Amino acid sequence: MVREINTEKLPIKLWLNDAEAGAMEQARNLANFPYAVKHIALMPDCHKGFGMPIGGVMATREVIVPNAVGVDIGCGMCAVQTSLEDIPKKDLRTMLSSIRSRIPLGHKHHKERQDPARMPPLDDDVQMPVVQREYKSATHQLGTLGGGNHFIEIQKGSDGHVWIMIHSGSRNIGKQVADHYNRLAVNLNEKWDSPVPRSHQLAYLPFDSKEGRQYIREMNYCVDFALASRKLMMDNTIKVFRSFFGKTFKTAPMINIAHNYAAFERHFDMDVVVHRKGATKAGKDTIGIIPGSQGANSYIVKGKGNKDSFESCSHGAGRTMGRKQAIRSLDLDAEIKKLEEKGVLHAIRSRRDLEEATSAYKDISMVMNLQSDLVDILVELSPLAVIKG
């Protein structure tokens, strides 16, 4: 931990030197949230979000806060180590085209519904109104990448192996669940004359209420859907690798870690709900993934189980500027040059792509140094090629 702020109802513990003003205002709102306990933790990739900073961790009793989970419920990372030690660049270019032909990117969906057996199961006796409404559409979105900061990346590890990494979320089904229950929470909080100002964007649901129980069920379904979607994309990517390298190509078991979720856990001798928004679990010996920005290194890590962070760590590098600001202010040619000098097959083609340029994000090596008390680095991964939505 770098420092602690003690000006609010609860302490704010920071794993960074400076947080932007908007993120700190949100952190103070969290520290004064009547159902928050112990302290608020801010990870080194912290930046402003909606209601709660990205890279924020909050433990609550009695209530759950949809906006402290976010709209891309269950968004996360998966990675596999392959048996390869190198890939010729000419093969890499062709492989990227094959992967793009199998995995819809951006707003695109599969034309045909995917195998329902790959979907998380539905229990007809359990009420999940939003999931049940969106289920059919979700079968076409399963195994699709989406846009924004989601990616498929091929990397070379410090262990000598080529790795495949995927960052993706719950697509529209997650957003629909998040929006529905946040609206519901806002309306209910007004009826209850909640002490939390609406401007704080921290409307809550008691988790022993019908609405709270439904949100928890639907949130967990979206977490499972996001994982199922990553698994399908990883399987389709591995099929491309096998088509190039044959039966000798093998992979280790997939590593998966989610961010943007809330979980019932025990911390400081209390049963609490830990909200991780843009933060990942880093329990003792938990294997996790911390990606850098496009063109930067990523890391396979092992958690140290630091109690002060509620056993959490960052989910990535964290932005230094908003998407629109990056498009306005960054130099397209300079950003392309940075990636090409590193030999990375990248996804920067136009000014619009600058929202995901390297310079729009924090220095990942600095982020890793700031959380050395949260995780140990197992493998450092250098990018070879990137597919973006």
MOFEN-V226468 format. One record per pair of residues at least 12 apart in sequence whose ideal C-beta (glycine too) atoms are under 10 Angstrom apart, sorted by the first residue. I is the first residue (numbers start at 1). J is the second residue. Records with the same first field share a line. If there is no record, write none. Layout:
# MOFEN-V226468
I: J ; J
This chain:
# MOFEN-V226468
1: 13 ; 14 ; 15 ; 16 ; 41 ; 42 ; 306 ; 308 ; 309 ; 370 ; 371 ; 373 ; 374
2: 14 ; 15 ; 16 ; 17 ; 18 ; 42 ; 44 ; 370 ; 371 ; 373
3: 15 ; 16 ; 17 ; 18
4: 39 ; 308
5: 19 ; 24 ; 27 ; 28 ; 31 ; 39 ; 40 ; 42
6: 31 ; 39
7: 28 ; 31
8: 27 ; 28 ; 29 ; 30 ; 31 ; 32 ; 33 ; 36 ; 39 ; 40
9: 28 ; 30 ; 31 ; 32 ; 33 ; 34 ; 36 ; 40
10: 28 ; 30 ; 31 ; 32 ; 33 ; 36 ; 37 ; 38 ; 39 ; 40 ; 58 ; 59
11: 31 ; 38 ; 39 ; 40 ; 41 ; 308
12: 24 ; 27 ; 28 ; 30 ; 31 ; 39 ; 40 ; 41 ; 42 ; 56
13: 27 ; 38 ; 39 ; 40 ; 41 ; 42 ; 57 ; 308 ; 309 ; 310
14: 27 ; 40 ; 41 ; 42 ; 43 ; 44 ; 46 ; 370
15: 41 ; 42 ; 43 ; 44 ; 45 ; 46 ; 55 ; 57 ; 306 ; 308 ; 309 ; 312 ; 313 ; 314 ; 367 ; 370 ; 371 ; 372 ; 373 ; 374
16: 42 ; 43 ; 44 ; 45 ; 46 ; 47 ; 55 ; 314 ; 318 ; 362 ; 366 ; 367 ; 370 ; 371
17: 44 ; 366 ; 370
18: 46
19: 42 ; 44 ; 46 ; 47 ; 48 ; 53 ; 55 ; 56 ; 318
20: 46 ; 47 ; 48 ; 53 ; 319 ; 320 ; 321
21: 48
22: 47 ; 48 ; 49 ; 53
23: 42 ; 46 ; 47 ; 48 ; 49 ; 52 ; 53 ; 54 ; 55 ; 56 ; 318
24: 42 ; 46 ; 48 ; 53
25: 48 ; 53 ; 200
26: 40 ; 42 ; 46 ; 47 ; 48 ; 49 ; 50 ; 51 ; 52 ; 53 ; 54 ; 56 ; 200 ; 201 ; 202
27: 40 ; 41 ; 42 ; 46 ; 48 ; 52 ; 53 ; 55 ; 56 ; 58
28: 40 ; 200
29: 51 ; 52 ; 53 ; 196 ; 197 ; 199 ; 200 ; 201 ; 202
30: 42 ; 51 ; 52 ; 53 ; 56 ; 57 ; 58 ; 60 ; 65 ; 68 ; 200 ; 202 ; 275
31: 58
32: 195 ; 196 ; 197 ; 200 ; 202
33: 52 ; 58 ; 60 ; 63 ; 65 ; 68 ; 195 ; 196 ; 200 ; 202 ; 204
34: 60 ; 62 ; 63 ; 194 ; 195 ; 196 ; 202 ; 204
35: 58 ; 59 ; 60 ; 61 ; 62 ; 63 ; 64 ; 65 ; 196 ; 202 ; 204 ; 206 ; 272 ; 273
36: 58 ; 59 ; 60 ; 61 ; 63 ; 65 ; 68 ; 202 ; 272 ; 275
37: 58 ; 59 ; 60 ; 61 ; 62 ; 267 ; 268 ; 270 ; 272 ; 273
38: 58 ; 59 ; 61 ; 267 ; 268 ; 270 ; 272 ; 307 ; 308 ; 310
39: 57 ; 58 ; 59 ; 268 ; 308 ; 309 ; 310
40: 52 ; 53 ; 56 ; 57 ; 58 ; 59 ; 310
41: 55 ; 56 ; 57 ; 58 ; 59 ; 274 ; 276 ; 279 ; 306 ; 308 ; 309 ; 310 ; 311 ; 312 ; 313 ; 374
42: 54 ; 55 ; 56 ; 57 ; 279 ; 309 ; 314
43: 55 ; 56 ; 57 ; 259 ; 276 ; 277 ; 278 ; 279 ; 280 ; 282 ; 290 ; 309 ; 312 ; 313 ; 314 ; 315 ; 316 ; 318 ; 367 ; 370 ; 371 ; 374
44: 290 ; 313 ; 314 ; 317 ; 318 ; 362 ; 364 ; 366 ; 367 ; 368 ; 369 ; 370 ; 371 ; 374
45: 278 ; 279 ; 290 ; 313 ; 314 ; 315 ; 316 ; 317 ; 318 ; 319 ; 361 ; 362 ; 364 ; 367 ; 370 ; 371
46: 278 ; 279 ; 314 ; 318 ; 319 ; 362 ; 367
47: 278 ; 318 ; 319 ; 320 ; 321 ; 322 ; 361 ; 362
48: 319 ; 322
49: 67 ; 68 ; 70 ; 71 ; 201 ; 277 ; 278
50: 67 ; 68 ; 70 ; 71 ; 178 ; 182 ; 201 ; 202 ; 277
51: 65 ; 66 ; 67 ; 68 ; 69 ; 70 ; 182 ; 199 ; 200 ; 201 ; 202 ; 203 ; 277
52: 65 ; 67 ; 68 ; 69 ; 70 ; 200 ; 201 ; 202 ; 275 ; 276 ; 277 ; 278
53: 68 ; 277 ; 278 ; 279 ; 318
54: 70 ; 259 ; 260 ; 277 ; 278 ; 279 ; 314 ; 315 ; 316 ; 318 ; 319
55: 259 ; 276 ; 277 ; 278 ; 279 ; 312 ; 313 ; 314 ; 315 ; 316 ; 318 ; 319 ; 367
56: 68 ; 275 ; 276 ; 277 ; 278 ; 279 ; 312
57: 274 ; 275 ; 276 ; 277 ; 278 ; 279 ; 280 ; 308 ; 309 ; 310 ; 311 ; 312 ; 313
58: 202 ; 262 ; 272 ; 273 ; 274 ; 275 ; 276 ; 277 ; 279 ; 310
59: 262 ; 265 ; 267 ; 268 ; 270 ; 271 ; 272 ; 273 ; 274 ; 275 ; 310
60: 204 ; 207 ; 262 ; 272 ; 273 ; 274 ; 275
61: 207 ; 270 ; 271 ; 272 ; 273
62: 204 ; 206 ; 207 ; 208 ; 212 ; 272 ; 273
63: 185 ; 196 ; 202 ; 203 ; 204 ; 205 ; 206 ; 207 ; 208 ; 209 ; 212 ; 273
64: 181 ; 185 ; 204 ; 205 ; 206 ; 207 ; 209 ; 211 ; 212 ; 213 ; 215 ; 216 ; 219 ; 262 ; 264 ; 273 ; 275
65: 181 ; 182 ; 185 ; 196 ; 201 ; 202 ; 203 ; 204 ; 205 ; 215 ; 262 ; 273 ; 275 ; 277
66: 177 ; 178 ; 179 ; 180 ; 181 ; 182 ; 183 ; 184 ; 185 ; 186 ; 201 ; 202 ; 203 ; 204 ; 205 ; 212 ; 215 ; 219 ; 262 ; 275
67: 178 ; 181 ; 182 ; 185 ; 186 ; 200 ; 201 ; 202 ; 203 ; 204 ; 275 ; 277
68: 201 ; 202 ; 204 ; 260 ; 262 ; 273 ; 274 ; 275 ; 276 ; 277
69: 174 ; 177 ; 178 ; 181 ; 182 ; 215 ; 219 ; 222 ; 223 ; 259 ; 260 ; 261 ; 262 ; 275 ; 276 ; 277
70: 169 ; 174 ; 175 ; 178 ; 182 ; 259 ; 260 ; 261 ; 275 ; 276 ; 277 ; 278
71: 169 ; 170 ; 174 ; 175 ; 176 ; 177 ; 178 ; 179 ; 182 ; 260
72: 146 ; 148 ; 149 ; 150 ; 168 ; 169 ; 170 ; 171 ; 174 ; 175 ; 178 ; 222 ; 226 ; 259 ; 260 ; 277 ; 278
73: 169 ; 170 ; 173 ; 174 ; 175 ; 176 ; 177 ; 178 ; 218 ; 219 ; 220 ; 221 ; 222 ; 223 ; 225 ; 226 ; 258 ; 259 ; 260 ; 261 ; 262
74: 168 ; 169 ; 170 ; 173 ; 174 ; 177 ; 219 ; 220 ; 221 ; 222 ; 223 ; 224 ; 225 ; 226 ; 227 ; 228 ; 229 ; 230 ; 258 ; 259 ; 260 ; 261
75: 146 ; 148 ; 149 ; 150 ; 167 ; 168 ; 169 ; 170 ; 171 ; 174 ; 222 ; 223 ; 226 ; 230 ; 258 ; 259 ; 260 ; 261 ; 278 ; 315
76: 166 ; 167 ; 168 ; 169 ; 170 ; 223 ; 226 ; 227 ; 230 ; 256 ; 257 ; 258 ; 259 ; 260 ; 261 ; 280 ; 288 ; 289 ; 315
77: 151 ; 165 ; 166 ; 167 ; 168 ; 230 ; 255 ; 256 ; 257 ; 258 ; 259 ; 280 ; 288 ; 289 ; 290 ; 291 ; 298 ; 300 ; 315 ; 316
78: 164 ; 165 ; 166 ; 167 ; 168 ; 226 ; 227 ; 229 ; 230 ; 231 ; 233 ; 234 ; 254 ; 255 ; 256 ; 257 ; 258 ; 289
79: 153 ; 155 ; 157 ; 163 ; 164 ; 165 ; 166 ; 167 ; 230 ; 234 ; 252 ; 254 ; 255 ; 256 ; 257 ; 287 ; 288 ; 289 ; 291 ; 298 ; 300 ; 379 ; 381
80: 161 ; 162 ; 163 ; 164 ; 165 ; 166 ; 234 ; 237 ; 238 ; 241 ; 250 ; 251 ; 252 ; 253 ; 254 ; 255 ; 256
81: 155 ; 157 ; 159 ; 160 ; 161 ; 162 ; 163 ; 164 ; 250 ; 251 ; 252 ; 253 ; 254 ; 255 ; 300 ; 379 ; 381
82: 154 ; 155 ; 157 ; 161 ; 162 ; 163 ; 164 ; 238 ; 241 ; 245 ; 249 ; 250 ; 251 ; 252
83: 161 ; 162 ; 241 ; 245 ; 248 ; 249 ; 250 ; 251 ; 252
84: 154 ; 156 ; 160 ; 161 ; 162 ; 163 ; 164 ; 241 ; 244 ; 245 ; 248 ; 249 ; 250 ; 251
85: 156 ; 157 ; 159 ; 160 ; 161 ; 162
86: 156 ; 160 ; 161 ; 162 ; 384
87: 154 ; 156 ; 162 ; 241 ; 244 ; 245 ; 384 ; 385
88: 244
89: 343 ; 345 ; 384 ; 385
91: 244 ; 245
92: 154 ; 162 ; 244 ; 345 ; 384 ; 385
93: 345 ; 385
94: 240 ; 244
95: 154 ; 237 ; 240 ; 241 ; 243 ; 244 ; 245 ; 345 ; 385
96: 152 ; 154 ; 240 ; 345 ; 347 ; 385 ; 386 ; 387
97: 240 ; 387
98: 236 ; 237 ; 239 ; 240 ; 241 ; 243 ; 244
99: 145 ; 152 ; 154 ; 164 ; 233 ; 236 ; 237 ; 239 ; 240 ; 241 ; 385 ; 387
100: 145 ; 152 ; 240 ; 387
101: 236 ; 240
102: 143 ; 232 ; 233 ; 235 ; 236 ; 237 ; 239 ; 240
103: 143 ; 144 ; 145 ; 152 ; 166 ; 168 ; 232 ; 233 ; 234 ; 236 ; 237 ; 240 ; 387 ; 389
104: 140 ; 141 ; 143 ; 144 ; 145 ; 146 ; 233 ; 389
105: 144 ; 145 ; 146 ; 147 ; 150 ; 151 ; 152 ; 347 ; 387 ; 388 ; 389
106: 144 ; 145 ; 146 ; 147 ; 148 ; 150 ; 388 ; 389
107: 144 ; 146 ; 147 ; 171 ; 172 ; 389
108: 140 ; 141 ; 144 ; 145 ; 146 ; 147 ; 389
109: 137 ; 138 ; 139 ; 140 ; 141 ; 142 ; 143 ; 144 ; 171 ; 172
110: 139 ; 140 ; 141 ; 142 ; 143 ; 144 ; 232
111: 140
112: 139 ; 140
113: 136 ; 137 ; 138 ; 139 ; 140 ; 141 ; 142
114: 138 ; 139 ; 140 ; 141 ; 142 ; 143 ; 144 ; 228 ; 229 ; 232
115: 139 ; 142 ; 143 ; 232
116: 135 ; 139 ; 142
117: 228
118: 139 ; 142 ; 143 ; 225 ; 228 ; 229 ; 231 ; 232 ; 235
119: 135 ; 138 ; 139 ; 142 ; 221 ; 224 ; 225 ; 228 ; 229 ; 232
120: 135 ; 138 ; 142 ; 220 ; 221 ; 222 ; 223 ; 224 ; 225 ; 226 ; 227 ; 228
121: 221 ; 224
122: 135 ; 221
123: 217 ; 221
126: 213 ; 214 ; 217 ; 218 ; 221
127: 210 ; 213 ; 214 ; 217 ; 218
128: 177 ; 214 ; 215 ; 217 ; 218 ; 220 ; 221 ; 222
129: 177 ; 180 ; 214 ; 218
130: 173 ; 174 ; 176 ; 177 ; 178 ; 179 ; 180 ; 181 ; 214 ; 215 ; 218 ; 221 ; 222
131: 173 ; 174 ; 176 ; 177 ; 214 ; 217 ; 218 ; 219 ; 221 ; 222 ; 225
132: 218 ; 221
133: 173 ; 176 ; 177 ; 180
134: 171 ; 172 ; 173 ; 174 ; 175 ; 176 ; 177 ; 180 ; 218 ; 222 ; 225
135: 173 ; 221 ; 225
137: 171 ; 172 ; 173 ; 176
138: 170 ; 171 ; 172 ; 173 ; 174 ; 176 ; 221 ; 222 ; 225 ; 228 ; 229
140: 171 ; 172
141: 170 ; 171 ; 172 ; 173 ; 174 ; 225 ; 229
142: 171 ; 173 ; 225 ; 226 ; 228 ; 229 ; 231 ; 232 ; 233
143: 168 ; 171 ; 228 ; 229 ; 230 ; 231 ; 232 ; 233 ; 234 ; 235 ; 236
144: 168 ; 171 ; 229 ; 232 ; 233 ; 389
145: 166 ; 167 ; 168 ; 169 ; 171 ; 229 ; 230 ; 233 ; 387 ; 388 ; 389
146: 167 ; 168 ; 169 ; 170 ; 171 ; 172 ; 229 ; 389
147: 355 ; 356 ; 388 ; 389
148: 167 ; 168 ; 169 ; 323 ; 355 ; 356 ; 388 ; 389
149: 167 ; 168 ; 169 ; 291 ; 293 ; 294 ; 316 ; 317 ; 319 ; 323 ; 355 ; 356 ; 360 ; 361 ; 388 ; 389
150: 166 ; 167 ; 168 ; 169 ; 171 ; 233 ; 356 ; 387 ; 388 ; 389
151: 165 ; 166 ; 167 ; 168 ; 291 ; 293 ; 294 ; 347 ; 356 ; 383 ; 386 ; 387 ; 388 ; 389
152: 164 ; 165 ; 166 ; 167 ; 168 ; 233 ; 234 ; 236 ; 237 ; 347 ; 385 ; 386 ; 387 ; 388 ; 389
153: 165 ; 166 ; 167 ; 291 ; 292 ; 294 ; 295 ; 298 ; 344 ; 347 ; 381 ; 383 ; 384 ; 385 ; 386 ; 387 ; 388
154: 237 ; 241 ; 344 ; 345 ; 381 ; 383 ; 384 ; 385 ; 386 ; 387
155: 291 ; 297 ; 298 ; 344 ; 379 ; 380 ; 381 ; 382 ; 383 ; 384 ; 385 ; 386
156: 297 ; 380 ; 381 ; 382 ; 383 ; 384
157: 298 ; 299 ; 300 ; 378 ; 379 ; 380 ; 381 ; 382
158: 297 ; 299 ; 300 ; 377 ; 378 ; 379 ; 380 ; 381 ; 382
159: 300 ; 378 ; 379 ; 380 ; 381
160: 379
161: 251 ; 252 ; 379 ; 381
162: 241 ; 245 ; 381 ; 384
163: 251 ; 252 ; 255 ; 289 ; 298 ; 300 ; 379 ; 381 ; 382 ; 384
164: 233 ; 234 ; 237 ; 238 ; 240 ; 241 ; 251 ; 254
165: 234 ; 237 ; 255 ; 289 ; 291 ; 298 ; 300 ; 381 ; 383 ; 386
166: 229 ; 230 ; 231 ; 233 ; 234 ; 237 ; 254 ; 256 ; 289 ; 291 ; 387
167: 230 ; 259 ; 289 ; 291 ; 298 ; 315 ; 316 ; 388 ; 389
168: 226 ; 227 ; 229 ; 230 ; 232 ; 233 ; 234 ; 389
169: 222 ; 223 ; 225 ; 226 ; 229 ; 230 ; 258 ; 259 ; 260
170: 219 ; 221 ; 222 ; 223 ; 224 ; 225 ; 226 ; 227 ; 228 ; 229 ; 258 ; 260 ; 261
171: 222 ; 225 ; 226 ; 229
173: 218 ; 221 ; 222 ; 225 ; 226 ; 229
174: 218 ; 219 ; 221 ; 222 ; 223 ; 225 ; 226 ; 260
175: 222
176: 218 ; 222
177: 214 ; 215 ; 217 ; 218 ; 219 ; 221 ; 222 ; 225
178: 215 ; 218 ; 219 ; 222 ; 260
180: 214 ; 215 ; 218
181: 203 ; 205 ; 211 ; 212 ; 214 ; 215 ; 216 ; 218 ; 219
182: 201 ; 202 ; 203 ; 204 ; 205 ; 215
183: 203
184: 203 ; 205 ; 211 ; 212 ; 214 ; 215
185: 202 ; 203 ; 204 ; 205 ; 206 ; 211 ; 212 ; 215
186: 198 ; 201 ; 202 ; 203 ; 204
187: 203 ; 211
188: 203 ; 204 ; 205 ; 206 ; 209 ; 211 ; 212
189: 202 ; 203 ; 204 ; 205
190: 203
192: 204 ; 206
207: 262 ; 264 ; 273
212: 273
215: 262
216: 262 ; 263 ; 264 ; 273
219: 260 ; 261 ; 262 ; 263
220: 261 ; 262 ; 263
222: 260 ; 261
223: 258 ; 260 ; 261 ; 262 ; 263
224: 258
226: 256 ; 258 ; 260 ; 261
227: 254 ; 256 ; 257 ; 258
230: 254 ; 256 ; 258
231: 254 ; 256
234: 251 ; 254 ; 256
235: 254
237: 251 ; 387
238: 250 ; 251 ; 254
255: 287 ; 288 ; 289 ; 300 ; 301 ; 378
256: 287 ; 288 ; 289
257: 280 ; 281 ; 282 ; 286 ; 287 ; 288 ; 289 ; 290 ; 300 ; 301 ; 303 ; 313 ; 315
258: 276 ; 280 ; 281 ; 288 ; 315
259: 276 ; 277 ; 278 ; 279 ; 280 ; 281 ; 288 ; 312 ; 313 ; 314 ; 315 ; 316
260: 275 ; 276 ; 277 ; 278 ; 279 ; 280 ; 315
261: 274 ; 275 ; 276 ; 277 ; 279 ; 280 ; 281
262: 274 ; 275 ; 276 ; 277
263: 275 ; 276 ; 281
265: 281 ; 283 ; 310 ; 311
267: 307 ; 308 ; 310 ; 311
268: 307 ; 308 ; 310
272: 310
274: 310 ; 311 ; 312
275: 310
276: 310 ; 311 ; 312 ; 313 ; 315
277: 315
278: 314 ; 315 ; 316 ; 318
279: 309 ; 310 ; 312 ; 313 ; 314 ; 315 ; 316
280: 301 ; 303 ; 311 ; 312 ; 313 ; 314 ; 315 ; 316 ; 374 ; 375
281: 303 ; 305 ; 310 ; 311 ; 312 ; 313
282: 301 ; 302 ; 303 ; 304 ; 305 ; 306 ; 309 ; 310 ; 311 ; 312 ; 313 ; 314 ; 371 ; 374 ; 375 ; 376
283: 302 ; 303 ; 304 ; 305 ; 306 ; 310 ; 311 ; 312
284: 302 ; 303 ; 304 ; 305 ; 306 ; 311
285: 302 ; 303 ; 304 ; 305 ; 376
286: 301 ; 302 ; 303 ; 304 ; 305 ; 311 ; 313 ; 375
287: 300 ; 301 ; 302 ; 303 ; 375 ; 378
288: 300 ; 301 ; 302 ; 303 ; 312 ; 313 ; 314 ; 315 ; 374 ; 375 ; 378
289: 301 ; 315 ; 316 ; 379 ; 381
290: 313 ; 314 ; 315 ; 316 ; 317 ; 364 ; 367 ; 368 ; 371 ; 374 ; 375 ; 377 ; 381
291: 314 ; 315 ; 316 ; 317 ; 361 ; 364 ; 381 ; 383
292: 316 ; 317 ; 358 ; 361 ; 362 ; 363 ; 364 ; 365 ; 367 ; 368 ; 380 ; 381 ; 382 ; 383
293: 316 ; 317 ; 318 ; 319 ; 320 ; 356 ; 357 ; 358 ; 359 ; 360 ; 361 ; 362 ; 363 ; 364 ; 383
294: 335 ; 338 ; 339 ; 344 ; 346 ; 347 ; 348 ; 353 ; 356 ; 357 ; 358 ; 360 ; 361 ; 383 ; 386 ; 388
295: 335 ; 338 ; 339 ; 340 ; 341 ; 342 ; 344 ; 346 ; 347 ; 348 ; 356 ; 357 ; 358 ; 359 ; 361 ; 382 ; 383 ; 386
296: 316 ; 317 ; 338 ; 339 ; 342 ; 344 ; 358 ; 361 ; 362 ; 363 ; 364 ; 365 ; 367 ; 381 ; 382 ; 383
297: 317 ; 364 ; 365 ; 368 ; 380 ; 381 ; 382 ; 383
298: 316 ; 317 ; 364 ; 379 ; 380 ; 381 ; 382 ; 383
299: 364 ; 365 ; 367 ; 368 ; 375 ; 376 ; 377 ; 378 ; 379 ; 380 ; 381
300: 375 ; 377 ; 378 ; 379 ; 380 ; 381
301: 313 ; 314 ; 368 ; 371 ; 374 ; 375 ; 376 ; 377 ; 378 ; 379 ; 380
302: 375 ; 376 ; 377 ; 378
303: 374 ; 375 ; 376
304: 371 ; 372 ; 373 ; 374 ; 375 ; 376
305: 374 ; 375
306: 371 ; 373 ; 374 ; 375
308: 373 ; 374
309: 371 ; 373 ; 374 ; 375
311: 374
312: 371 ; 374 ; 375
313: 367 ; 368 ; 371 ; 373 ; 374 ; 375
314: 362 ; 364 ; 367 ; 368 ; 370 ; 371 ; 374 ; 375
316: 361 ; 362 ; 364 ; 367
317: 358 ; 360 ; 361 ; 362 ; 363 ; 364 ; 365 ; 366 ; 367 ; 368
318: 361 ; 362 ; 363 ; 364 ; 367
319: 355 ; 356 ; 360 ; 361 ; 362
320: 359 ; 360 ; 361 ; 362 ; 363
321: 354 ; 355 ; 357 ; 359 ; 360 ; 361
322: 355 ; 360
323: 352 ; 354 ; 355 ; 356 ; 360
324: 355
325: 354 ; 355 ; 360
326: 351 ; 352 ; 353 ; 354 ; 355 ; 356 ; 357 ; 359 ; 360 ; 361
327: 350 ; 351 ; 352 ; 353 ; 354 ; 355 ; 357 ; 360
328: 351 ; 354
329: 354 ; 359 ; 360
330: 348 ; 351 ; 353 ; 354 ; 355 ; 357 ; 358 ; 359 ; 360
331: 351 ; 354 ; 357 ; 359
332: 348 ; 349 ; 350 ; 351 ; 352 ; 353 ; 354 ; 357
333: 348
334: 357 ; 358 ; 359
335: 348 ; 351 ; 353 ; 354 ; 356 ; 357 ; 358 ; 359 ; 360
336: 348 ; 349 ; 353 ; 354 ; 357
338: 357 ; 358 ; 359
339: 357 ; 358 ; 383 ; 386
342: 358 ; 382 ; 383 ; 384
343: 382 ; 383 ; 384 ; 385
344: 358 ; 382 ; 383 ; 384 ; 385 ; 386
345: 383 ; 384 ; 385 ; 386 ; 387
346: 358 ; 383 ; 385 ; 386 ; 387 ; 388
347: 385 ; 386 ; 387 ; 388 ; 389
348: 386 ; 388
349: 388
353: 388
355: 388
356: 386 ; 388 ; 389
365: 380
368: 380
